[in-house]
């Protein structure tokens, strides 16, 4: 009997230990966490490791003083030494995103793996912002009501435009660190977390439109229930083993019933006290925001092109370029601009350049830009050498000719032709009528109309070609007739006999003495000699 009692106690202890360890698996299981939550080194193209950029790009050519412009911002690290640590909440770096004189909407995101479907997660991030015309330490202009918020895509799609993204409330952290959170349940083993800042609003243009992100965290707020094993035995007479369950009660059978192992504090029946409750470790408290000021942004990140550093193996959707004038081949035959009696010339708002449009190099950064919509008008210019108003098979294309597209006499976009069959295309045009025109330098003359009004429909693509040729220039040839030069006649001043008293022959010299002058000088000399002789004779007397 004593031996059986010892076996029962030993088995009870072993069962209790197994129950405690089983419950502890739920209590101490680690939740998925954010990689590089403090945005520390290394940085690649302005992005902290494990983070990728995103932004919205549209209305890039509007006046941001009166309309909402969405330009691409710049990403870069904020260094502790440059601002006395005021723009850092933790560690030695924080993630900076900003622009100058161009409003924007964007931020960073990360795909987090290891989540459990049905489990509730809370994502939190801290932000510090500044909008001002003046440099640091001038305070932020609170007229600019920029916002910051965070979001979770429970499907892990990594697309900020997805309807699956659950966005939290907004904050406006002028000159101070503030935290913002969002909470939702995961739908699979991967979720995407987003941090967003939005400076795009009418009248929000400022010299400094900057945000800093630091200290992000992911917490489990509603864990999926974990099964707890139940050890049961059939009670028997004469010292049978007690039933061990999660229901409080006293043991049956032999002497001294065993306590019930539960997750609720309490004393067992008949034996020693109940086991302590195994619970989840309390969440680490978020840091307290610290009010600071924004310094003037410095560093090379304002010219870098961000490149994504994918945090996981989750595929990232391809980048879609914003609407711009880019050389492409139209899908339909181009329309040759026919001469008109009174062409409508679209006046450009800026002096056109002779440089073809610059193509934006592709990047690995997911911009999540919505798919292009609207119509397309493609424009090209050809060398109409025979001036027949049509591009013949022997005629090529003109390069560097400025072309414009506008509405109601106002230019909305422009480009320059490339000298090849690749036309300049203006995309994402809302259905309606558009004025298309070319501008020629003085060395060329038009052989077709200089402008046309083209209607465009949704999804339609129209090609248009303007003709010109080199202007003929007439050069007057000067007369080859040359006036006769005057003839200088040299006369011989000697007498016909050529005696000894003949005067010497001289050539005609400009401003020289003529023959009469020489003769007079000789006569005067003779007179002087005679007069001298007379004076000598008188003196002898």
C-alpha positions in Angstrom: 0.0 0.0 0.0 2.8 2.4 0.8 4.6 1.5 -2.4 1.4 2.3 -4.4 1.0 5.6 -2.7 4.6 6.6 -3.7 3.8 5.7 -7.3 0.7 7.8 -7.3 2.6 10.8 -5.9 5.4 10.4 -8.4 2.9 10.1 -11.3 1.0 13.1 -10.1 4.2 15.2 -9.9 5.2 14.1 -13.4 1.7 14.9 -14.8 1.7 18.3 -13.1 5.2 19.1 -14.7 3.9 18.1 -18.1 0.8 20.3 -17.8 2.9 23.2 -16.6 5.3 22.9 -19.5 2.5 22.5 -22.0 0.9 25.7 -20.7 4.2 27.4 -20.8 4.5 26.9 -24.5 1.7 29.3 -25.0 2.9 31.7 -22.4 6.5 32.1 -23.6 6.1 31.5 -27.3 7.8 34.4 -29.1 5.8 36.5 -31.6 7.1 37.6 -35.0 9.1 40.8 -34.7 10.1 43.8 -36.9 13.6 43.4 -38.5 15.8 46.5 -37.7 13.0 48.3 -35.7 15.3 51.3 -34.9 16.4 51.9 -38.5 20.1 51.3 -37.9 23.0 50.8 -40.3 23.6 49.6 -42.9 21.7 51.9 -45.3 21.5 51.2 -49.1 20.4 54.0 -51.4 19.0 55.9 -48.4 17.0 53.0 -47.0 17.7 51.3 -43.7 18.3 47.5 -44.0 15.2 45.4 -44.1 13.0 48.4 -45.1 11.7 49.3 -48.6 10.3 52.6 -49.9 6.9 53.4 -51.4 5.3 56.6 -52.7 2.4 58.0 -54.7 3.2 59.9 -57.9 0.7 62.0 -59.7 -0.1 65.7 -60.5 3.6 66.3 -60.6 3.3 69.4 -62.8 0.7 71.3 -60.9 1.3 74.4 -58.8 1.6 72.9 -55.3 0.8 76.4 -53.8 -2.8 75.9 -55.0 -3.2 72.2 -55.8 -2.3 68.8 -54.4 1.0 67.7 -55.9 2.3 64.1 -55.3 6.1 64.1 -56.2 8.6 61.4 -55.3 10.4 62.2 -52.1 14.0 61.3 -51.0 15.0 58.8 -48.4 18.2 58.9 -46.3 19.7 58.2 -42.8 19.6 60.8 -40.0 22.9 60.8 -38.2 23.1 61.4 -34.5 26.1 63.8 -34.5 24.5 66.2 -36.9 21.6 67.3 -34.7 22.7 66.5 -31.2 20.5 63.4 -31.2 17.3 65.4 -31.3 16.0 63.6 -34.4 16.8 60.1 -32.9 14.6 58.2 -30.6 16.8 55.1 -30.3 20.2 54.0 -31.5 22.4 56.0 -33.8 20.2 56.4 -36.8 16.6 57.3 -37.8 14.9 57.1 -41.2 14.5 60.4 -43.0 12.0 61.0 -45.8 11.5 64.5 -47.3 11.3 66.9 -50.2 12.0 70.6 -50.9 9.3 72.8 -52.5 7.4 69.8 -53.7 4.6 68.1 -51.6 4.6 64.3 -51.4 2.9 61.2 -50.0 5.0 58.1 -49.2 7.0 56.2 -46.6 8.5 52.8 -45.9 7.2 49.2 -45.5 8.4 45.8 -44.5 7.1 42.2 -45.0 7.0 40.2 -41.7 7.0 36.4 -41.8 6.1 33.9 -39.1 2.7 35.2 -38.3 -0.3 33.0 -37.4 -3.6 33.2 -39.2 -6.3 34.4 -36.8 -3.9 36.0 -34.4 -4.3 39.7 -33.6 -1.2 41.9 -34.1 -0.5 45.5 -33.2 2.0 47.5 -35.2 3.4 50.8 -33.7 5.9 53.4 -35.1 7.2 56.8 -34.0 7.4 59.9 -36.1 8.7 63.4 -35.9 7.9 66.0 -38.6 8.6 69.5 -39.8 7.2 71.8 -42.5 8.8 75.3 -42.8 10.1 77.9 -45.1 12.9 78.6 -42.6 15.9 76.6 -41.5 16.4 75.1 -38.1 15.7 76.1 -35.3 12.6 77.8 -36.7 9.5 75.9 -35.6 7.3 73.9 -37.9 4.5 75.7 -39.7 1.3 74.2 -38.3 -0.7 75.6 -41.1 0.6 72.6 -43.0 -1.6 69.8 -41.6 0.6 66.9 -42.7 -0.4 63.5 -41.3 1.3 60.2 -40.3 -0.3 56.8 -39.9 0.6 53.1 -40.0 -1.1 50.2 -41.7 -1.1 46.4 -41.8 -1.9 44.2 -44.8 -3.0 41.0 -43.2 -2.4 39.1 -46.4 1.3 40.2 -46.8 0.7 41.6 -50.3 3.2 44.5 -49.9 1.0 46.9 -51.9 0.0 50.1 -50.1 -2.9 50.7 -52.5 -4.5 47.3 -51.7 -8.0 47.3 -50.2 -6.7 44.7 -47.8 -4.5 47.3 -45.9 -6.0 48.2 -42.5 -4.9 51.8 -41.7 -4.9 53.3 -38.2 -5.7 56.8 -37.1 -3.6 59.8 -38.1 -1.3 62.1 -36.1 0.5 65.4 -37.0 3.8 65.3 -35.1 5.0 68.9 -35.5 8.4 69.3 -33.7 7.8 66.3 -31.5 8.1 62.5 -31.4 4.7 60.9 -31.4 3.6 57.2 -31.7 0.7 55.8 -33.7 -0.6 52.2 -33.8 -2.9 49.9 -35.8 -4.3 46.5 -34.9 -5.7 43.6 -37.0 -5.7 39.8 -37.3 -3.3 38.1 -39.7 -4.7 36.0 -42.5 -1.6 33.9 -43.1 2.1 33.4 -42.3 3.1 36.9 -43.7 1.8 40.4 -43.1 3.0 43.7 -44.5 3.5 46.8 -42.2 3.5 50.3 -43.6 4.5 53.7 -42.3 3.0 56.6 -44.2 3.5 60.4 -44.2 1.3 62.8 -46.3 2.4 66.4 -47.0 0.3 66.7 -50.2 -2.2 69.4 -49.8 -3.1 72.7 -51.5 -0.9 75.5 -50.2 1.5 73.1 -48.5 4.6 74.0 -50.5 7.5 74.8 -48.2 11.3 74.7 -48.4 11.4 71.9 -45.9 8.9 69.1 -45.9 10.5 66.4 -43.8 9.6 63.4 -41.6 11.7 61.0 -39.4 10.7 57.5 -38.4 12.2 55.5 -35.5 11.4 52.6 -33.1 8.8 50.4 -34.7 7.4 47.3 -33.0 5.0 44.4 -33.6 3.1 42.9 -30.7 0.7 40.0 -30.3 -2.5 41.1 -28.7 -4.7 38.1 -29.2 -2.9 34.7 -29.3 -4.4 31.7 -31.0 -5.6 29.2 -28.3 -3.2 26.3 -27.7 -4.6 22.8 -26.8 -3.6 21.7 -23.2 -3.3 17.9 -22.8 -5.6 16.2 -20.3 -4.4 13.1 -18.5 -7.3 10.9 -17.4 -7.6 7.5 -15.7 -10.6 5.5 -14.7 -11.0 5.6 -11.0 -10.9 2.3 -9.3 -11.6 1.0 -5.9 -9.0 0.6 -3.3 -6.5 3.4 -4.0 -7.2 4.1 -7.7 -5.5 6.9 -9.5 -7.3 10.3 -9.4 -8.5 12.1 -12.5 -6.3 15.1 -13.5 -8.3 17.7 -15.5 -8.6 21.4 -16.0 -11.7 21.4 -13.8 -11.2 22.2 -10.1 -12.0 19.3 -7.8 -10.7 16.9 -5.3 -9.0 13.7 -6.1 -10.8 10.4 -5.7 -9.8 7.0 -4.7 -7.1 6.5 -2.2 -5.9 8.7 0.6 -4.8 12.3 0.0 -6.4 13.5 -3.3 -4.0 15.3 -5.8 -4.5 19.0 -6.6 -5.9 19.9 -10.0 -3.4 21.6 -12.4 -5.1 24.6 -13.9 -4.2 28.1 -15.3 -6.3 29.7 -12.5 -4.7 30.3 -9.1 -6.2 28.2 -6.3 -5.6 25.4 -3.9 -6.1 21.8 -4.8 -8.4 19.6 -2.9 -6.9 17.4 -0.3 -3.3 18.0 -1.1 -0.7 20.7 -1.4 -1.4 24.2 -2.9 -2.3 24.8 -6.6 0.3 25.7 -9.3 0.9 29.4 -10.2 -0.7 30.8 -13.4 1.5 30.8 -16.5 0.8 34.0 -18.4 2.3 35.9 -21.4 5.3 38.2 -20.7 4.1 41.8 -20.4 4.7 43.9 -23.5 7.7 46.2 -23.4 6.4 49.7 -22.9 6.8 52.1 -25.9 9.2 55.0 -25.5 7.9 58.3 -24.3 7.9 60.9 -27.1 10.5 63.7 -26.7 9.8 67.1 -28.2 12.6 68.3 -30.4 13.2 70.6 -33.4 14.0 69.9 -37.0 17.5 70.9 -38.4 18.1 71.8 -42.0 18.4 68.4 -43.8 21.8 67.6 -45.1 23.5 64.7 -46.7 23.7 62.9 -50.0 20.3 61.3 -49.9 18.6 64.1 -51.7 20.1 63.0 -55.0 20.1 59.3 -54.5 17.6 57.0 -56.2 16.2 54.6 -53.6 16.6 50.9 -54.2 14.5 48.5 -52.3 16.1 46.0 -49.9 13.5 43.2 -49.9 13.2 42.0 -46.2 11.7 38.7 -47.2 11.2 36.4 -50.2 7.7 37.7 -50.8 7.5 39.0 -54.4 7.1 42.7 -54.7 4.8 44.1 -57.4 6.6 45.6 -60.4 7.2 49.4 -60.5 4.9 51.3 -62.8 6.4 54.6 -64.2 4.4 57.8 -63.7 2.9 59.5 -66.8 5.5 61.4 -68.8 6.5 62.2 -72.4 8.5 59.2 -73.4 9.6 58.0 -76.9 7.5 55.0 -78.0 6.2 53.6 -81.2 2.4 54.4 -81.7 0.2 51.3 -82.3 -1.8 53.0 -85.0 -0.7 54.7 -88.3 0.2 58.4 -87.5 -1.9 61.2 -88.8 0.0 63.7 -91.0 -0.9 67.3 -90.0 -2.6 68.9 -93.1 -2.2 72.6 -93.7 -5.0 74.7 -92.3 -6.0 78.3 -93.1 -5.8 79.5 -89.5 -3.8 77.0 -87.3 -4.3 77.2 -83.5 -0.8 77.6 -82.1 -0.4 76.3 -78.5 1.8 78.9 -76.7 4.3 77.1 -74.5 4.6 78.3 -70.9 8.3 77.7 -70.9 11.0 78.0 -73.5 11.4 74.6 -75.1 14.8 72.9 -75.1 16.5 71.0 -77.9 17.2 68.1 -75.6 15.0 64.9 -76.0 13.1 63.8 -72.9 15.1 61.9 -70.3 14.0 58.3 -69.7 13.6 57.4 -66.1 15.8 54.4 -65.3 14.0 51.4 -63.9 14.5 50.6 -60.2 13.7 47.7 -57.9 11.7 50.0 -55.7 8.0 49.2 -55.5 6.1 52.5 -56.0 2.7 50.9 -56.1 1.6 53.5 -58.7 -2.0 52.7 -60.0 -2.2 51.4 -63.6 -2.1 54.1 -66.2 -5.6 55.1 -67.6 -6.8 57.5 -70.3 -5.8 58.0 -73.9 -2.4 58.6 -75.6 -1.3 61.0 -78.3 2.1 60.2 -80.0 3.8 63.1 -81.9 6.7 63.0 -84.4 8.3 65.3 -87.0 9.7 64.3 -90.4 11.9 65.9 -93.0 9.6 66.8 -95.9 12.4 67.5 -98.4 10.0 67.7 -101.4 7.5 69.8 -99.5 4.5 67.6 -100.6 3.0 67.5 -97.1 3.6 63.7 -96.8 6.4 61.6 -95.4 7.8 59.6 -98.3 9.8 56.4 -97.9 13.0 58.2 -98.7 12.4 60.9 -96.1 13.6 60.6 -92.5 12.7 62.2 -89.2 13.7 65.5 -87.6 15.5 65.5 -84.2 15.2 68.0 -81.4 12.0 69.6 -82.6 9.9 70.8 -79.5 6.3 69.5 -79.5 3.6 70.5 -77.1 0.1 69.4 -76.0 -2.4 71.6 -74.3 -6.0 72.5 -73.7 -7.6 75.9 -74.0 -4.4 77.5 -75.1 -2.4 76.3 -72.0 0.4 73.8 -72.3 0.0 70.8 -70.1 3.1 68.8 -71.3 5.9 69.0 -73.8 8.8 67.0 -75.2 11.4 66.9 -78.1 11.5 64.5 -81.0 14.4 62.0 -81.3 15.0 61.9 -85.0 13.8 58.2 -85.2 10.5 56.4 -85.6 10.1 56.5 -81.8 7.5 59.2 -81.3 7.0 61.4 -78.2 3.9 60.1 -76.5 1.7 62.0 -74.0 -0.1 59.4 -71.9 -3.0 59.2 -69.4 -5.0 61.9 -71.1 -8.5 62.3 -69.9 -11.0 62.0 -72.8 -11.5 65.3 -74.6 -10.0 67.6 -77.2 -6.3 68.5 -77.1 -4.2 71.0 -79.0 -1.0 69.6 -80.4 1.7 71.8 -81.9 5.4 71.9 -83.0 7.8 74.8 -82.8 10.4 75.2 -85.5 13.8 77.0 -85.4 14.4 79.8 -87.9 16.4 77.5 -90.2 13.3 75.4 -90.9 9.9 76.1 -92.5 6.6 74.2 -92.1 5.3 72.0 -94.9 2.2 70.9 -92.9 0.0 72.6 -90.4 1.8 73.8 -87.3 -0.8 72.6 -84.9 -4.0 70.5 -84.8 -6.9 69.9 -82.4 -7.2 66.2 -81.7 -10.1 64.5 -79.9 -9.1 61.5 -77.7 -11.2 58.8 -76.0 -10.5 56.5 -73.1 -7.9 53.8 -74.0 -7.4 55.3 -77.5 -3.9 55.9 -79.0 -3.4 58.4 -81.8 -0.2 59.1 -83.8 0.5 62.6 -85.3 3.3 63.7 -87.6 4.3 67.3 -88.5 6.4 68.0 -91.7 9.1 70.7 -92.2 12.2 71.2 -94.4 15.3 73.4 -94.4 14.5 76.9 -95.4 16.1 78.0 -98.7 18.3 81.1 -98.4 19.3 83.2 -101.4 22.8 84.8 -101.3 23.5 87.8 -103.5 26.8 87.7 -105.4 28.7 91.0 -105.6 29.5 92.5 -109.1 32.9 91.4 -110.6 33.3 94.8 -112.5 36.3 96.8 -111.2 36.6 100.5 -112.0 39.7 101.6 -114.0 42.5 103.0 -112.1 43.7 106.5 -113.2 46.7 106.5 -115.5 49.7 108.6 -114.4 51.6 110.1 -117.4 55.2 111.0 -116.9 56.4 113.8 -119.2 60.0 114.5 -120.3 61.0 118.0 -119.4 64.2 118.1 -121.5 64.4 120.1 -124.8 64.1 118.4 -128.1 67.8 118.6 -128.8 68.8 117.0 -125.5 71.6 119.6 -125.0 73.7 120.1 -122.0 71.4 122.6 -120.5 68.4 120.2 -120.6 66.6 119.7 -117.3 66.9 116.2 -115.8 63.9 113.9 -116.3 62.0 113.1 -113.1 59.0 110.9 -112.4 55.8 112.4 -111.2 55.9 112.3 -107.4 53.0 113.2 -105.2 53.4 116.6 -103.6 56.8 117.1 -105.5 58.2 120.2 -107.4 57.1 120.6 -111.0 59.3 121.9 -113.9 58.4 125.6 -113.5 59.3 125.6 -109.9 62.7 124.2 -110.6 63.3 126.7 -113.4 62.4 129.6 -111.0 64.9 128.3 -108.4 67.6 128.2 -111.1 66.9 131.8 -112.2 66.9 133.0 -108.6 70.3 131.4 -108.1 71.7 133.1 -111.2 70.4 136.4 -110.0 72.1 136.0 -106.7 75.4 135.2 -108.4 75.1 138.3 -110.6 74.3 140.5 -107.6 77.3 139.2 -105.8 79.5 140.0 -108.7 78.2 143.6 -108.8 78.9 144.0 -105.1 82.5 142.7 -105.5 83.1 145.2 -108.3 81.9 148.1 -106.3 84.0 147.3 -103.4 87.2 147.2 -105.5 86.7 150.8 -106.6 
